[in-house]
């Protein structure tokens, strides 16, 4: 094995792949720790970081980030259980999402989390009913506001336009009569999330300033104590050519000034920034092994053992269309990229294309390729059951040791939840 072979914390990726098989995701704990450390160094000390499990719900990732200082933002009972089993204190957990069921709300009440983030007026009524059935203290809630203002610089807008998320600002400002009818809820503050993949710090600062101002104004209109404001996050990670890293130092400086002014007016208000992609994306590499290298009408293809069934984000949806995630030849990362390949997976669809016409060193069957910055929205945002390949193994490397943190699906795993019903194929008479 050459000295140029790609490594994670001194372990050759080939060694990890030989032990755990391919395809697989490899997460670098040093990268996770460095990202958390950098954020804590530059952000105002009184901003609480909550990890958005939707980005990567692996329990070991959640546990590691919790130990580094992050709480949890969850959107399902399974994510809530994951956060709790990872050791996150319930008072550092919020539960959001536009389609909560009564069972979801009961789980939140059972756990005693910091707040349920309500996204519709009907949900407020349902929470009140759950609180009444409980017969205990009023349920702490945040109202998710769909602001009247628009954001800019977002890769995917989540507010400021018609959306299923949150309650329109105009409706929130007029909801005092409804709140008076709901004695079993306690409005602790407000939540707003304008979008994701912000790469310019000025956009994040502008959004935060508008959200904080809006929260103060609505609290005054409704006559509620402003105990918590979650101003979202959406910090971006550059994937593609011509994109640059967010200036996190500048973001920290400007947020510090902004928060200081807000804190003077609201000394006891808890401020929350929720981050998912930004915490985990850089830490992950999707590793897939070349099965075949072939030519088709003058174009070179690498057919690999894993593709979009595990990494749909690399396909290109929304702002990602027709742009490649960073890709490396893991066996020859330092060799000249003098060939051009389209890398596909094993699925029976032309959409199973991970990168198109990417410059790489020569690829041969058996070589390992790595899709970088793949620690967010990998297996969970992908059609892992298409063709019944199942989900890949996941490995976390910490202190120079590779630990399996998710088993690869086997055929028996996939068939275990099915039930064979045998019926007479003759038509009923």
LUMGUZA-520752 format. One record per residue: x, y, z of N, C-alpha, C in turn. Coordinates in steps of 0.05 Angstrom, whole numbers, plus 32768, in hexadecimal, padded with zeros to 4 digits. Layout:
<rs>
XYZXYZXYZ;...
</rs>
This chain:
<rs>
80117FE88000800080008000801280198000;800D802B7FEE801F80427FEB801A80568001;802E80678006802C807C801A801780908013;801080927FF97FFC80A57FF17FE0809D7FF5;7FDB808580007FC0807B80047FB2808C8019;7F99809380147F8980A480267F8680978041;7F8880A780567F86809E80717F7280AF8081;7F6880A380977F5980B280AB7F6680AD80C6;7F7080C380D17F7F80C180EB7F9480AB80EA;7FA380AA80D47FB9809880D17FB1807C80C8;7F98807680C67F8F805B80BE7F89805C80A0;7F96804C80907F8F804B80737F728045806F;7F658053805D7F49804E80577F458031804D;7F598027803E7F58800C80347F567FF8804B;7F637FFD80617F627FEC80797F467FEC8085;7F3A800480877F1F800680927F0C7FF8807F;7F0F7FFC80657EFD7FEF80527F007FD18053;7F187FC780567F1C7FAA80577F0E7F9E8070;7F0F7FAD80867F037FA3809F7EE47FA4809E;7ED97FBA80947EBC7FBE80977EAD7FBB807D;7EBC7FB880677EAE7FB5804D7EA77FD08041;7E9F7FCE80277E957FE680197E7A7FDF800D;7E6B7FF480077E708010800D7E6C8016802A;7E78802C80337E75803480507E7980528052;7E70805D80697E76807880717E8A80778087;7E9F808880847EB3808B80997EB180A780A3;7EAF80AA80BE7EAD80C480CB7EC680C880DC;7ED280E080DA7EEA80E780E87EE380F78101;7EE680EC81187EDF80FA81317EF081138135;7F088113812B7F18812C812E7F0B8143811F;7F00813D81087EF2815280F97ED9815C8108;7ECA814A81147EB3815281247EBC8164813B;7ED1815C81497EDA816B81607EE581868158;7EF4818781427EFF81A081397EE981B48132;7ED481AB81257EBE81BD811D7EB081C88136;7EAA81B7814A7E9E81C081627EB081D48171;7ECA81CD81727EDD81DF81807EDE81FA8173;7EDF81FB81587EE08214814A7EC78225814F;7EB08218814E7E97822781547E9782338170;7E9F822381837E9F822C819F7EB3824281A3;7EC8824281937EDD825781957ED28272818B;7EC2827281767EBB828B81697E9F8295816F;7E8C828381757E71828B817A7E6E82978196;7E5A82A8819A7E5482B281B57E51829B81C8;7E5C829D81E07E5C828781F37E40827F81FC;7E2D829181F97E12828B82037DFF828281ED;7E0A827981D67DFA826C81C27DFD824E81C6;7DE7824081C97DE7822381CC7DE5821681B0;7DF7820481AB7DF781F581927DE781DC8195;7DD381D881857DC481BF81847DCA81B0816A;7DD18197816D7DD7818781557DBD817D8149;7DB88183812F7DA1817A81207DA5815D8117;7D98814A81247D9D812E811E7D9581268102;7D84813680F57D7C812F80DA7D94812D80C7;7DA9813C80CD7DC1813C80BC7DCF812180BC;7DD0811580D47DDD80FB80D87DD580F080F3;7DC180DE80F47DB680D5810D7DC580BE811A;7DDD80B881117DEC80A3811E7DF180A9813B;7DEB8096814D7DEC809C81697E0880A28173;7E1C809681677E38809C816F7E4080B98167;7E3780C281507E3C80DD81477E2E80F0815B;7E1580EB81617E0680FC81747E1480FC8190;7E1D80E581997E2A80E481B37E4480F481B3;7E5480F1819D7E6D80FF819C7E69811D819C;7E568127818C7E508143818B7E45814D81A6;7E35813D81B37E2A814481CD7E41814881E1;7E54813581E17E6B813781F37E7D815081EC;7E7B815981D37E89817181CC7E7A818A81D2;7E61818781DC7E52819F81E47E3881A581D6;7E2F819381C57E16819881B67DFE818B81C3;7DE7819981C27DCE818D81C97DC2818081B0;7DA8817D81AF7D9C816F81987D82817C8190;7D7F817D81757D65818581697D5C816C815A;7D44816281617D3A814981567D1F814E8149;7D18813B81377CFF813E81287CEF81238126;7CF6811081377CE780F781377CEC80EA8153;7CDA80D781597CDE80C981737CF980BA8173;7D0080AE815C7D1980A0815A7D3180B2815F;7D3080CA81527D4580DD81577D4680E68175;7D2F80E981817D2E80F0819D7D3A80DA81AE;7D3480C181A87D3F80AB81B77D5E80AA81B3;7D6680AF819A7D8380AF81947D9180C481A5;7D8680DC81A67D9380F181B67D9580EA81D3;7D7F80E081DE7D7E80D881FA7D9280C28200;7D9380AD81EF7DA5809781F37DC280A081EF;7DC680B581E07DE180C081DC7DEA80D181F3;7DD880D582067DE080E4821E7DD88101821F;7DC9810A820B7DC18126820B7DAC812B8220;7DB0814082317D9C814782457D8281508238;7D6B814782427D52814F82357D4F816E8234;7D5A817C82477D57819982467D6781A68230;7D78819682227D8781A0820B7D7D819481F1;7D63818C81F17D57818081D97D3E819081D2;7D3A819681B87D2181A081AE7D17818D8198;7CFD818D81947CF1817B81817CE1818C816D;7CE8818B81537CD9819B81407CD281898128;7CC3819581167CB9818680FE7C9C818D80FA;7C93818F80E17C78819880DB7C62818380DF;7C6A816A80E37C55815580E37C56814480FC;7C57815081147C598140812D7C3E81328132;7C40811A813D7C29810B81457C25810E8163;7C0E8105816D7C0A8105818A7C1F80F48198;7C2680DE818B7C3B80CC81977C5580DB8199;7C5C80EB81857C7480FC81877C73810E819F;7C5D811C81A27C5A812F81B87C5B812181D3;7C4F810A81D57C5080FB81EE7C6D80F481F5;7C7C80EC81E07C9880E581E57CA880FD81EF;7CA2811581E47CAF812D81ED7CA88133820A;7C8F813082117C878135822D7C9481208240;7C95810782377CA180F282477CBF80F9824D;7CCC810382387CE98108823B7CEF8122824A;7CDC8135824A7CE1814E82587CF581608249;7CF18162822E7D048172821E7D0181908223;7D14819F82187D1381BC821C7CFA81C88210;7CF381C081F87CDB81CC81EB7CD381BC81D3;7CB881BB81CF7CAD81B381B67CAB81CB81A4;7CB581C9818B7CB381DF81787C9A81DC8168;7C8681EC816D7C6C81E981607C6C81F78145;7C6181EA81317C6381F481157C4881FA8109;7C3281F881187C188200810F7C0782068127;7BF1821581227BDF821B81387BD082028140;7BCB81F0812E7BBE81D781357BD081C68147;7BEA81C781427BFD81B981537BFC81C4816F;7BFA81DE81727BF781EA818D7BE081DD819C;7BCA81DA818F7BB281CE819C7BB881B181A4;7BC681A281927BCC818781997BDF818581B0;7BF3819781B27C05819781C97BF6819D81E2;7BE381B081E07BD381B781F87BC3819F8201;7BB8819081EE7BA8817881F67BBB81638203;7BD3816081F87BE6814D82047BED81568221;7BF1817082247BF8817A823E7BE181778252;7BC9817B82487BB18178825A7BAF815B8263;7BB3814882507BB1812C82577BC78124826B;7BDD8132826A7BF3812D827C7BED81378298;7BE0814E82997BD9815982B47BF0816382C3;7C06816A82B57C1D817582C37C21819282BB;7C39819D82BE7C3E81B882B77C3A81BD829A;7C3481D682917C3081DC82757C4981D38265;7C4481CB824C7C5981C1823A7C6881D9822F;7C8381D982327C9381EF82267C9481EC8208;7C8D820281FA7C8E820281DD7C9C821A81D2;7CA7821781BA7CB0822D81AA7C9E822F8192;7C978247818A7C88824A81717C9B824E815A;7C99823B81477CAA823F812F7C9C8253811C;7CAA826881177C9F827E81077CA9827C80EB;7C97827E80D87C9F828280BC7C9F82A080B7;7CB782AC80B77CB882CA80B77CAD82D6809E;7CA582EF80A17C9C82FE808A7CB383088078;7CCB830880837CE2831180747CEF82F98065;7CFF82FF80527D0D82EA80427D2A82EA8049;7D3682D280457D5382D080487D6082CF802D;7D7B82D4802D7D8A82D180147DA382C0801A;7DAD82B480057DC582A480097DC182878011;7DA8827F80127DA28263801B7DA282508004;7DAE823880087DAD82247FF47D9182187FF2;7D81821980087D66820F80087D568220801C;7D44823080127D35824280247D2082328033;7D1E8237804E7D0B8229805F7CF6823B806B;7CF9825580667CE6826880727CE582818061;7CD2829380677CCF82AC80597CBF82A9803F;7CB28292803B7CA1828D80247C8E8277802C;7C798271801C7C66825C80247C7582428029;7C71823780417C7F821F80497C6E820F805C;7C7281F5805E7C6581E580727C7181E8808D;7C8881F6808E7C9681F980A77C8D821280B6;7C86820F80CF7C81822680E07C66823480DB;7C61824980EA7C49825880E97C50827480DE;7C41827D80CA7C46829780BF7C4782AC80D5;7C5A82BE80D27C5F82D380E67C4582E280EC;7C3582E880D87C1C82F780DD7C0982E880EF;7C0882CD80EB7BF782BC80FB7C0182BB8118;7C1B82B9811B7C2782B881367C2082D28145;7C2382E881387C1E830281467C008304814E;7BEF82F581417BD282F781477BC882E08158;7BDA82D081647BD182B781707BCC82B9818F;7BCD82D1819A7BC982D481B77BAE82C881C0;7B9882CE81B17B7F82C281BA7B8082A381BB;7B8D829781A87B90827A81A97BA0827181C1;7BB6827E81C67BC7827681DD7BB7827881F7;7BA5828B81F97B95828E82117B8282768215;7B7D826881FF7B6B825182017B7A82378207;7B95823982087BA68221820B7BB682238224;7BAB821C823B7BB9821F82547BCF820B825A;7BD181F682497BE481E1824E7BFE81E4823D;7C0181FB82317C1A820082237C27821A822E;7C41821B822D7C50823282377C63823B8221;7C5D825182147C6E825B81FE7C8782678209;7C9D825A82047CB78262820E7CC6827481FB;7CBE827581E27CCD828581CF7CC7827D81B3;7CDA828181A17CD5827E81857CED82718176;7CE6826681607CF98258814F7CF582618132;7D0B826581247D09826B81077D21826080FA;7D1D825480E37D33824780D47D2F825080B7;7D41826180AD7D3D826E80937D47825D807C;7D5A824B80817D64823B806A7D7E822D8072;7D8A8221805E7DA2821180627DB78217804D;7DCF820F80537DE7821280427DEE822F803D;7DED823F80527DF6825B80517E15825A8050;7E218267803C7E3E8268803A7E4A8284803E;7E38829880427E4182B380477E3882BB8063;7E4C82C280747E4582C780907E3282DF8093;7E3382F280807E21830980827E0483018081;7DFE82EC80717DE382E3806F7DD982D68089;7DEA82C780967DE382BB80B07DDE82D180C5;7DF082E580C57DED82FB80D97DD4830A80D4;7DCE831080BA7DB6831F80B47D9D831080BC;7D9C82F680B67D8582E680BE7D8282E580DC;7D9882E180EA7D9782E081077D8C82FA8113;7D96831081097D8D832A81137D6F832D810F;7D66832680F77D49832980F27D3883168103;7D4282FE81087D3382EB81187D3282F48135;7D4882FE81407D488308815C7D368320815F;7D378332814C7D258349814D7D088341814B;7D02832E81397CE7832481377CDD83168150;7CEF8306815D7CE882F881757CE1830C818C;7CF08321818F7CEA833581A37CD08342819E;7CCB834981847CB28356817D7C9A83458182;7C9B832B817A7C848319817E7C808314819C;7C95831181AB7C92830C81C87C83832381D5;7C89833C81CC7C7C835381D77C5E835381CF;7C59834C81B67C3D834C81AC7C2C833781BB;7C38832081C07C29830A81CC7C2A830B81EB;7C3C831C81F57C3F831E82127C4A8306821F;7C5E82F982127C6B82E1821D7C8882E88224;7C9382DA82377CAF82DD823E7CC082D08229;7CD582DF82217CE782D4820C7CFD82C4821A;7CF882AA821D7D0A8299822B7D1D828A8219;7D15828581FF7D26827681EC7D21828181D0;7D37828581C17D35828A81A57D4882778196;7D3D826881857D4D825781737D4D82648158;7D65826F81507D66827D81377D71826C8120;7D6F825281237D778240810E7D95823E810B;7D9E823D80F37DBB823A80EE7DBF823980D0;7DBF822080C67DC2821D80A97DDE8224809E;7DF2822380AF7E0D822980A67E1582158090;7E208220807A7E25820F80637E4182038063;7E4381EE80537E5D81E1804D7E6181E1802F;7E7781EB80257E7C81EB80087E8281CF7FFE;7E7381C77FE97E7781AE7FDD7E8481B17FC1;7E7E81C67FB37E8281C77F977E9781DC7F8F;7EA181DB7F777EB481EF7F6C7EA8820A7F6F;7EB9821E7F757EB2823A7F777EA282407F91;7E9F822D7FA37E9482327FBD7EAB82347FD1;7EA882467FE57EBC824A7FF97EB082458015;7EC2823F80287EB9823B80437EAD8254804F;7E99825080607E8D826580707EA382728081;7EA4828C80837EB7829A80947EAC829980B0;7EB3828480BE7EA8827F80D97EB2829380ED;7ECB829D80EA7ED582B180FC7EC682CB80FA;7EC082D480E17EB182EC80DD7E9482E880E8;7E8982D180E47E6F82CB80EE7E6E82CE810C;7E8282C381197E8482C481367E8682E18140;7E9782F181337E9A830D813C7E80831C813A;7E72831981237E5A8329811F7E42831E8130;7E41830481337E2C82FA81457E3183028162;7E4A8303816A7E50830B81867E458327818B;7E4A833A81787E3F8355817B7E218355817C;7E158346816A7DF8834581687DEB83398182;7DF78323818B7DEC831681A27DF0832781BB;7E06833581BD7E0B834681D47DF5835B81D7;7DED836781C17DD7837B81C27DBD836E81CA;7DB7835781BE7D9F834881C57D9F834081E3;7DB6833781EC7DB8832E82087DB48345821C;7DBC835D82157DB7837382267D998377822B;7D89837282177D6C837582197D5E835C8224;7D6B834582207D5F832B82287D73831A8236;7D7B8321824F7D918314825C7D8D82F68262;7D7482ED82647D6E82D2826C7D6582C08254;7D6682CB823C7D5B82BB82257D7082A8821B;7D68828F82187D7A827A820D7D7A827D81EE;7D92827D81E37D96827F81C67DA0826581BC;7D93825B81A67D9A8241819B7DA18244817D;7DB7823781767DBE823481597DBE82168154;7DAE820D81407DAD81F181397DBD81EC8120;7DCF81D881227DE181D2810C7DE181B48107;7DE181AC80EE7DE3819080E77DF9818B80D3;7DF4819480BA7E07819180A57E23819C80AC;7E2381B480B87E3C81C180BE7E4D81B180D1;7E4081A380E47E4F819380F87E5A817980ED;7E4D816D80D97E54815280D27E5E814E80B5;7E57816080A37E5D815B80877E7A81568081;7E8C8167808C7EA8816480867EB4814B8092;7EA7814080A67EB3812980B47EAF810F80A6;7E9E810E80927E9780F580857EA280F1806A;7EA980D880647EB180D080497EA180B78041;7E9480B8802A7E8680A080207E9A8091800F;7E9F807880167EB3806780097EA580527FF9;7EAB80517FDF7E9F803D7FCE7EB580317FBD;7EB280177FB67EC780097FA87EBF80057F8A;7ED2800A7F787ECD80067F5C7ECA7FE97F55;7EB47FE27F487EAF7FC67F3F7EB87FC37F22;7EB17FD67F127EB77FD57EF57EBE7FF07EEC;7ED07FF17ED87ED680097EC97ED180047EAC;7EC080147EA07EB7800E7E857EB580287E75;7EB480247E5A7EB1803A7E487E9580387E3B;7E88804F7E377E6F804F7E297E6E80697E18;7E6F80647DFE7E6D807B7DEB7E8180917DF1;7E9980887DF77EAF809B7DFC7EB180A67E18;7E9F809D7E2A7EA080A77E467EA880907E58;7EB980967E6C7EC380827E7F7EB180817E98;7EA880697E9F7E9780657EB67EA580547ECB;7EA2805B7EE47EA980497EFA7E8F80407F07;7E8980267F067E72801B7F137E7B80117F2F;7E71801D7F447E7A80177F5F7E6580087F6E;7E6D7FFE7F867E5B7FED7F967E477FFD7FA6;7E4A80177FA67E3780287FB47E3480427FA5;7E1C804E7FA77E1780667F987E0380777FA5;7DEF80807F967DDB80927FA17DC880847FB4;7DC8806A7FB57DB8805C7FC97DC180627FE5;7DDA806C7FE87DE4807580027DEA80928003;7DEC809F7FEC7DF580BB7FEB7DE680CB7FD6;7DCC80CD7FDB7DBB80DB7FC87DC380F87FC5;7DCD81047FDB7DD581207FDA7DEA81257FC4;7DFA81117FBE7E0F81147FA97E0381147F8D;7DEA810B7F8B7DDD810A7F707DD981267F66;7DD081387F777DC981527F6D7DAC81577F6E;7DA281647F837D86816C7F857D8681897F8C;7D7381987F827D7181B47F887D8A81C37F7F;7D9881D07F917DAF81E07F897DC781CE7F82;7DC581B47F877DDC81A27F827DDD81987F65;7DC9819F7F547DC681937F3A7DE081967F29;7DE9817F7F1E7DFF817E7F0B7E1981887F16;7E1D81867F317E36818E7F3C7E4081767F4D;7E5A81727F4D7E66815B7F5A7E6F81617F76;7E68814F7F897E75814F7FA37E93814A7F9E;7EA581527FB17EC1814C7FAE7EC6812E7FB0;7ED681247F9D7EDB81077F9B7EF981037F9A;7F0280ED7FA77F1E80E67FA77F2280C97FA0;7F3980C37F937F4280A87F907F5180A17FAA;7F4680907FBB7F52808C7FD57F6B807C7FD5;7F70806D7FBF7F88805E7FBD7F9F806E7FB2;7F9980847FA37FAD80957F967FA580B27F99;7FA180BC7FB17F9680D77FB47FA980ED7FAA;7FC380E77FA87FD580FC7F9F7FDE80F97F82;7FD380E57F747FDB80E17F587FCD80F67F47;7FD880FC7F2F7FCB810F7F1D7FAF81067F15;7F9C81187F167F8181127F0E7F7F81167EF0;7F8981027EE17F8C81057EC47F7880F57EB4;7F6480EA7EC17F4E80DC7EB47F3380E97EBC;7F1F80E37EAD7F0480ED7EB37EF180D57EB5;7EE280D47ECB7ED080BD7ED07EB580C87EDA;7EA080BA7ED17E8680BC7EDE7E8380A47EF0;7E7E80AA7F0A7E7D80957F1E7E60808F7F24;7E5880767F207E3C806D7F257E3C80577F3A;7E2380527F457E20803D7F587E1480247F4B;7E0880127F5B7DFE7FF87F517DE17FF87F4A;7DD3800F7F4B7DB7800F7F477DAF800E7F2A;7D9780047F257D8D80027F097D7D801B7F02;7D8B80317F037D7F804B7EFA7D96805D7EF1;7D92806C7EDC7DA7807E7ED37DAC80957EE7;7D9A80997EFA7D9E80AD7F0E7DB280A67F23;7DBB808D7F237DCE80847F377DEB808D7F2F;7DEF80A77F2E7E0880B37F267E1380C47F3D;7E2980BC7F487E3480CA7F5F7E4480E37F57;7E5580E17F437E6380F87F387E6480F57F19;7E63810B7F0B7E63810B7EEE7E7D81177EE3;7E8A81087ED37EA281117EC57EB6811F7ED8;7EBC81117EED7ECF811B7F017EEC81147EFA;7EFE81267EFF7F1A81227EFA7F2681117F11;7F3280FA7F097F3D80E77F1D7F5680DA7F11;7F6880D07F227F7C80BE7F187F6F80A57F0C;7F7E80957EFE7F73807D7EF27F66806C7F07;7F4E80627F017F3F80517F137F3E80357F08;7F4380227F197F4280067F117F2E7FF77F23;7F237FE17F1A7F117FD17F2B7F1F7FCA7F46;7F117FCE7F5B7F1C7FC97F767F257FE27F84;7F297FF87F757F3280117F817F1C801D7F92;7F24802C7FA67F11803A7FB87F0F80577FB0;7EF680617FAF7EF1807D7FAA7EE380887FC2;7EE980A17FC97EDD80AE7FE07ECE80C87FD8;7EB580CB7FE07EA680E37FDC7EA980F37FF7;7EB781097FF67EBC8118800E7EA5812A8016;7EA78134802E7E938146803A7E778138803A;7E78811F80427E60810E80407E558106805B;7E5B811580707E52810E808A7E3581168090;7E288124807E7E0C812D80827DFB8124806B;7DE3811B80727DCE8114805F7DD880FE804B;7DE580E980567DEE80D380467DD880BD8046;7DDA80A980577DC7809380577DAA809D805B;7DA680B0806D7D8B80B780757D7C80C6805F;7D8980D2804C7D7B80E080377D7E80D2801C;7D8280B7801D7D8780A880067D75808F8004;7D7080857FEC7D5E806E7FE87D6C80547FEF;7D72805080087D83803980107D76801E800A;7D5C801D80077D4F800480027D4B7FFE7FE4;7D5380107FD37D4F800B7FB67D617FF37FAD;7D557FE07FA07D627FC77F987D697FB67FB0;7D607FBE7FC87D657FAF7FE17D837FAC7FE7;7D937FC07FE07DAF7FBF7FE87DB27FC48006;7DA07FD480117DA27FDB802E7DB67FF18033;7DB87FF7804D7DC9800E80557DE58005805B;7DF9801680577E15800E805A7E1E800E8077;7E368004807B7E43800780957E4B8023809A;7E4D802B80B47E57804580BB7E6D804180D0;7E83805080CD7E9A804C80DF7EA3806880E9;7EA8806981037EB28082810F7ECF807D8118;7EE1808E810E7EFD808C81157F0380A0812B;7F0D809681427F1380A781597F2D809E8165;7F3F80B1816A7F5980AB81777F6780948169;7F668095814E7F758081813F7F698066813E;7F4F806381467F42804981467F28804B8137;7F23803881267F0A803881177EF680268125;7EDE8032812B7EC9802381387EB080228127;7EA5800A81257E8C800681167E7580138126;7E678026811A7E51803381287E36802E811B;7E36802081057E1D801580F97E237FFD80E8;7E157FE780EE7E187FCF80DE7E0D7FD380C2;7E1A7FC680AF7E107FC680947DF67FB48093;7DE27FBD80847DCA7FAC80817DD27F928072;7DC57F7D807B7DC87F63806D7DAD7F5C8061;7DAD7F49804E7D947F4080437D807F378059;7D8A7F29806D7D797F2080837D6D7F388092;7D7D7F4D80967D727F6580A37D5B7F708093;7D5E7F7280787D4A7F7E80677D317F6D8065;7D347F5380677D1D7F4180647D0F7F3C807F;7D1C7F4380957D127F3C80B07CF77F4980B6;7CF27F6080AB7CD97F6E80B17CC37F69809C;7CC97F5880897CB47F5180767CA67F37807F;7C8E7F3380757C7E7F1B807C7C747F0F8062;7C797EF6805F7C717EE780477C547EDF8049;7C437EEA80397C277EE280387C237ED4801E;7C1A7EBB801F7C167EAA80077BF87EA98001;7BF17EB27FE97BD57EB27FE17BD27EA27FC7;7BBA7E977FC37BB37E897FAB7BB37E9D7F94;7BC37E997F7F7BC37EAC7F697BAA7EAB7F57;7B997E977F5B7B817E957F4B7B6E7EAC7F52;7B627EB97F3E7B507ECF7F447B387EC57F53;7B2E7ED67F657B177ECF7F757AFE7ECD7F63;7AED7EBA7F697AD57EB67F587ABC7EC17F66;
</rs>
